[in-house]
Amino acid sequence: MEVIVPLTAETLDRAIALLCSVFPYSEFLPPFRPHSEMIKEELTRCIYPEKYPPTEESPETDIEYWTVMDPSSGKVLGVCGLYKMPEDYDEAVWGGWLGVDPNCRGTGIGHRIVHHVLEKAKQKGVSFVRVYSSNHSNEAIANAMYRQIGAKLLADRTVVSSVFETPNSPEPLKLIFYELPVYKGEPAAENAKAGSRVGRSLDH
């Protein structure tokens, strides 16, 4: 049975490799730093916060990540995290990079780790979990899951106007922002059900 455990220095490289395999496509999107660079920086800051303090370009703080592990093989099957932003520090936590091994999709691992993160968010006493994704086809499963657990669409923003630059998407690339209310005092599963009554929650 898979277990969900905090990211460690020992599993750092494996978690980075998994996420880079899930998010390979921003390497050709000019407005962004390569996803591989952003992933490595954020997860490394999670393990070594004193070495990599927040900057103007990367203001995230209180970064935490968890991995879904196969105890028998030591393989990282899924990754998800939380962080805080200065502008809404007391009100919300933000969902970090979320990725599941392609060979394990459809097994419930994504839902398990998302509910784990929701429970952690509830313990922090915030009112919302916020997350951003995109309309790229590679993120369709994540977007469907956010809607399923009751996340509310906040806004979307076009960041690449040329369809040529998003060959796997039929329209210009957009960032999609979601928000999920945190229902304190309820289990994560009940939190998701309650959230579905008010609407729908970004993958960094």
C-alpha positions as CSV (number, residue, x, y, z in Angstrom):
1,M,0.0,0.0,0.0
2,E,1.4,3.4,-0.9
3,V,2.1,5.9,1.8
4,I,2.1,9.7,1.9
5,V,5.1,11.2,3.6
6,P,6.9,14.6,3.7
7,L,9.4,15.3,1.0
8,T,12.9,14.7,2.3
9,A,16.5,15.4,1.0
10,E,16.6,11.7,0.1
11,T,13.5,11.8,-2.1
12,L,14.1,15.3,-3.5
13,D,15.7,14.3,-6.8
14,R,13.1,11.6,-7.5
15,A,10.3,14.1,-6.8
16,I,11.8,16.7,-9.1
17,A,12.3,14.1,-11.9
18,L,8.7,13.0,-11.6
19,L,7.3,16.6,-11.8
20,C,9.6,17.5,-14.7
21,S,8.3,14.5,-16.6
22,V,4.7,15.6,-16.0
23,F,5.4,19.3,-16.9
24,P,7.8,19.2,-19.9
25,Y,5.9,21.6,-22.2
26,S,6.7,25.0,-20.8
27,E,10.2,24.7,-22.2
28,F,8.8,26.2,-25.5
29,L,6.6,28.9,-23.9
30,P,8.5,32.2,-24.0
31,P,6.8,34.1,-21.1
32,F,7.9,31.5,-18.5
33,R,11.0,30.3,-16.9
34,P,11.4,26.7,-17.8
35,H,9.2,24.5,-15.6
36,S,12.2,22.3,-14.8
37,E,14.0,25.3,-13.3
38,M,10.9,26.4,-11.3
39,I,10.2,22.9,-10.0
40,K,13.8,22.3,-8.9
41,E,14.0,25.7,-7.2
42,E,10.7,25.4,-5.3
43,L,11.2,21.8,-4.0
44,T,14.8,22.6,-3.1
45,R,13.6,25.6,-1.1
46,C,11.2,23.3,0.7
47,I,14.2,21.2,2.0
48,Y,16.7,24.0,2.5
49,P,14.7,27.2,3.3
50,E,17.7,28.8,5.1
51,K,19.9,28.5,1.9
52,Y,17.2,29.8,-0.5
53,P,15.2,32.6,1.1
54,P,12.3,34.3,-0.7
55,T,13.1,36.8,-3.5
56,E,11.1,39.3,-5.5
57,E,10.8,36.8,-8.3
58,S,10.1,33.9,-6.0
59,P,8.2,35.3,-2.9
60,E,6.7,32.0,-1.8
61,T,7.2,31.1,1.9
62,D,6.3,28.2,4.3
63,I,6.8,25.7,1.4
64,E,5.8,22.1,2.2
65,Y,5.7,19.1,-0.1
66,W,4.6,15.5,0.3
67,T,5.2,12.5,-1.8
68,V,3.2,9.3,-2.4
69,M,5.7,6.5,-2.0
70,D,5.8,2.8,-3.0
71,P,7.4,1.4,0.2
72,S,8.6,-1.8,-1.6
73,S,10.5,0.0,-4.4
74,G,11.1,3.4,-3.0
75,K,9.6,4.9,-6.1
76,V,7.9,8.3,-5.9
77,L,4.4,7.9,-7.4
78,G,3.0,11.4,-6.7
79,V,3.9,14.8,-5.4
80,C,1.9,17.7,-4.1
81,G,2.6,20.8,-1.9
82,L,1.5,24.0,-0.3
83,Y,3.0,27.4,0.1
84,K,2.1,30.9,1.2
85,M,2.2,34.2,-0.6
86,P,2.8,37.6,1.0
87,E,-0.4,39.2,-0.3
88,D,-2.8,36.7,1.3
89,Y,-0.6,35.2,3.9
90,D,-3.1,35.0,6.7
91,E,-6.1,34.1,4.5
92,A,-4.9,31.3,2.2
93,V,-2.4,28.7,1.3
94,W,-1.6,28.0,-2.4
95,G,-1.4,24.6,-3.9
96,G,2.1,23.8,-5.3
97,W,3.2,21.5,-8.1
98,L,0.9,18.5,-8.4
99,G,2.0,15.4,-10.3
100,V,1.2,11.7,-10.5
101,D,3.3,9.1,-12.3
102,P,1.5,8.6,-15.7
103,N,1.6,4.8,-15.1
104,C,-0.5,5.4,-11.9
105,R,-3.2,7.7,-13.2
106,G,-6.7,6.5,-12.6
107,T,-5.7,4.6,-9.4
108,G,-6.9,7.4,-7.0
109,I,-3.4,8.6,-6.0
110,G,-4.1,12.1,-7.2
111,H,-7.3,12.4,-5.1
112,R,-5.5,10.9,-2.1
113,I,-2.7,13.4,-2.1
114,V,-5.0,16.3,-2.8
115,H,-7.2,15.4,0.2
116,H,-4.0,15.0,2.3
117,V,-3.0,18.5,1.4
118,L,-6.5,19.8,2.1
119,E,-6.3,18.3,5.6
120,K,-2.9,20.0,6.1
121,A,-4.4,23.3,4.9
122,K,-7.2,23.0,7.4
123,Q,-4.7,22.5,10.2
124,K,-3.1,25.9,9.3
125,G,-6.3,27.8,10.1
126,V,-6.6,29.5,6.8
127,S,-9.9,30.1,5.0
128,F,-9.0,29.1,1.4
129,V,-6.7,26.9,-0.6
130,R,-5.9,28.6,-3.9
131,V,-4.2,27.1,-6.9
132,Y,-3.5,27.9,-10.5
133,S,-3.5,25.7,-13.6
134,S,-3.7,26.3,-17.3
135,N,-5.9,25.3,-20.3
136,H,-3.0,23.2,-21.7
137,S,-4.3,19.7,-22.6
138,N,-1.7,18.1,-20.2
139,E,-3.5,19.7,-17.3
140,A,-7.0,18.6,-18.2
141,I,-7.1,15.9,-15.6
142,A,-6.0,18.2,-12.8
143,N,-8.6,20.8,-13.9
144,A,-11.3,18.2,-13.8
145,M,-10.2,17.1,-10.3
146,Y,-10.2,20.6,-9.0
147,R,-13.8,21.1,-10.2
148,Q,-14.8,17.7,-8.8
149,I,-13.6,18.5,-5.3
150,G,-15.6,21.8,-5.3
151,A,-13.0,24.4,-6.3
152,K,-14.4,27.8,-7.4
153,L,-13.1,29.4,-10.6
154,L,-11.7,32.8,-9.7
155,A,-10.3,34.1,-13.0
156,D,-8.3,33.2,-16.1
157,R,-5.6,35.2,-17.9
158,T,-4.2,34.8,-21.4
159,V,-0.4,34.6,-21.2
160,V,0.5,33.4,-24.7
161,S,-1.7,34.7,-27.5
162,S,-0.2,32.6,-30.3
163,V,-1.8,29.2,-30.9
164,F,1.4,28.2,-32.6
165,E,3.2,28.4,-29.2
166,T,0.7,26.0,-27.6
167,P,0.5,23.1,-30.1
168,N,-1.4,20.8,-27.8
169,S,-4.1,23.3,-27.1
170,P,-6.8,24.6,-29.5
171,E,-6.7,28.1,-28.0
172,P,-4.2,30.6,-26.6
173,L,-2.6,29.5,-23.4
174,K,-4.4,30.7,-20.3
175,L,-3.7,30.5,-16.6
176,I,-6.7,29.4,-14.6
177,F,-7.1,30.4,-11.0
178,Y,-9.2,28.4,-8.5
179,E,-10.2,28.7,-4.9
180,L,-11.5,26.1,-2.5
181,P,-13.0,27.2,0.9
182,V,-11.5,25.3,3.9
183,Y,-14.3,24.0,6.2
184,K,-12.6,23.8,9.5
185,G,-13.6,21.0,11.8
186,E,-14.6,18.7,9.0
187,P,-12.6,15.8,7.6
188,A,-11.0,16.4,4.2
189,A,-13.5,14.3,2.4
190,E,-16.4,16.2,3.9
191,N,-14.6,19.4,3.1
192,A,-14.6,18.5,-0.5
193,K,-18.3,17.6,-0.5
194,A,-19.1,20.9,1.2
195,G,-17.0,22.8,-1.3
196,S,-18.8,21.3,-4.2
197,R,-22.0,23.0,-3.0
198,V,-20.5,26.5,-3.5
199,G,-18.7,26.0,-6.7
200,R,-15.1,25.0,-7.9
201,S,-9.8,25.8,-6.6
202,L,-3.5,26.6,-9.6
203,D,-0.8,24.3,-10.1
204,H,2.2,26.5,-9.7
